[in-house]
Amino acid sequence: MDIINSIVQRKSCRTFSSESLKPSDKKQLEEFINTGKNGLNGETVDFILLEKSDTDVQMKIPYGLIRGNKTYIFGEIRSSPVSRINYGYLLEKIVLKATELHLGTCWVGMFDREYFNDVQIETDLVIPGILVIGYASEKIPVKEKLIRRAVNADKRKPWESLFFNYETKEVLKKQENYKYVESLLMTRLAPSSGNTQPWRIYYSSENNEFHFFKKITNQTYELKGLHDIDMGIAMSHFELVSLKNGLKGDWQKNDISKINTIDDLQYTMSWKCEN
Ligand SMILES: Cc1cc2nc3c(=O)[nH]c(=O)nc-3n(C[C@H](O)[C@H](O)[C@H](O)COP(=O)(O)O)c2cc1C
């Protein structure tokens, strides 16, 4: 499965079969996790793949309803926006690898932290969100369908609401940088907390850079740092598709004083195109 198929096929899975991960799937995931620790700004995250046993109680999840799974992936980071962006960026790559292995996943931002009390975590670090992972149940219960409907999970904002020209502030025309159209379309399909899609991307034709901005769309998610994770997730989609299409570039944090103020948007990072 190539990256486009993984992105198109991925959707949050909330009802799992009670099967544990097959040894070959677990091995491939662990190998991927171990080689993919290096994130943005030189920051690394050591992700843990944790399997609970049949006798363990299921975690209570405050919003949504997730059932049947035994396996979790998470890491610990400093509680800062930059680290949360990096966390989203790295963990989404694991999500897409899991999709390639035909595993179901769901990001969970609102979870019971005490459930992981037996995992030793340094006092100044936090788990900003977790990934629930396993084999999707064949039958999707009505409740899961209702949750998806409540957050419009199958819908995404239109191109016109997400992608703009940085100099003119007008909607980005596809011919302004046609090579990157697929990167943008695949970013649009990324998962986000409550499907809020807080990413707004402005292409600077003068500097050949894509500036990523965050639009706070939900205060609860913002306060929990989930919008920053969403931004990192979007960046990983953008990068993976660009690299797959031979479009090299680098993530840069421009000096904020050099970035134009745009409405109520908050500047995150920029992709500097190499060609
Ligand atoms: C950072 C983050 C946190 C999320 N937290 C939860 C959660 O706590 N419970 C839940 O059921 N879904 C959660 N989701 C899943 C989103 O609701 C889902 O990605 C969104 O509705 C889009 O649907 P899709 O993933 O099927 O495309 C979260 C997603 C992200 C990216």
The ligand as a Tripos MOL2 file, in Angstrom:
@<TRIPOS>MOLECULE
LIG
   31    33     1     0     0
SMALL
NO_CHARGES

@<TRIPOS>ATOM
      1 C1         -5.3280   14.8070   18.3820 C.3       1 LIG1
      2 C2         -6.6110   14.0170   18.2180 C.ar      1 LIG1
      3 C3         -7.3670   13.6730   19.3210 C.ar      1 LIG1
      4 C4         -8.5360   12.9000   19.1790 C.ar      1 LIG1
      5 N1         -9.2220   12.5160   20.2960 N.ar      1 LIG1
      6 C5        -10.2860   11.6640   20.1740 C.ar      1 LIG1
      7 C6        -10.9350   11.1590   21.3470 C.ar      1 LIG1
      8 O1        -10.5600   11.5120   22.4770 O.2       1 LIG1
      9 N2        -11.9630   10.2850   21.1760 N.ar      1 LIG1
     10 C7        -12.3960    9.8780   19.9290 C.ar      1 LIG1
     11 O2        -13.3280    9.0810   19.8360 O.2       1 LIG1
     12 N3        -11.7960   10.3560   18.7870 N.ar      1 LIG1
     13 C8        -10.7490   11.2210   18.8870 C.ar      1 LIG1
     14 N4        -10.1030   11.6820   17.7530 N.ar      1 LIG1
     15 C9        -10.5350   11.2390   16.4220 C.3       1 LIG1
     16 C10       -11.2510   12.3520   15.6350 C.3       1 LIG1
     17 O3        -12.5570   12.5240   16.1350 O.3       1 LIG1
     18 C11       -11.2670   11.9920   14.1330 C.3       1 LIG1
     19 O4         -9.9410   11.9570   13.6660 O.3       1 LIG1
     20 C12       -12.0570   12.9650   13.2910 C.3       1 LIG1
     21 O5        -13.4140   12.9410   13.6470 O.3       1 LIG1
     22 C13       -11.9630   12.6510   11.7860 C.3       1 LIG1
     23 O6        -12.4120   11.3520   11.5140 O.3       1 LIG1
     24 P1        -11.4510   10.2950   10.8110 P.3       1 LIG1
     25 O7        -10.2380   10.1210   11.7020 O.co2     1 LIG1
     26 O8        -12.2550    9.0330   10.7160 O.co2     1 LIG1
     27 O9        -11.0560   10.8320    9.4700 O.co2     1 LIG1
     28 C14        -8.9670   12.4810   17.8820 C.ar      1 LIG1
     29 C15        -8.1990   12.8580   16.7630 C.ar      1 LIG1
     30 C16        -7.0300   13.6080   16.9260 C.ar      1 LIG1
     31 C17        -6.2110   13.9520   15.7140 C.3       1 LIG1
@<TRIPOS>BOND
     1     1     2 1
     2     2     3 ar
     3     2    30 ar
     4     3     4 ar
     5     4     5 ar
     6     4    28 ar
     7     5     6 ar
     8     6     7 ar
     9     6    13 1
    10     7     8 2
    11     7     9 ar
    12     9    10 ar
    13    10    11 2
    14    10    12 ar
    15    12    13 ar
    16    13    14 ar
    17    14    15 1
    18    14    28 ar
    19    15    16 1
    20    16    17 1
    21    16    18 1
    22    18    19 1
    23    18    20 1
    24    20    21 1
    25    20    22 1
    26    22    23 1
    27    23    24 1
    28    24    25 2
    29    24    26 1
    30    24    27 1
    31    28    29 ar
    32    29    30 ar
    33    30    31 1
@<TRIPOS>SUBSTRUCTURE
     1 LIG1         1 GROUP 0 **** ****
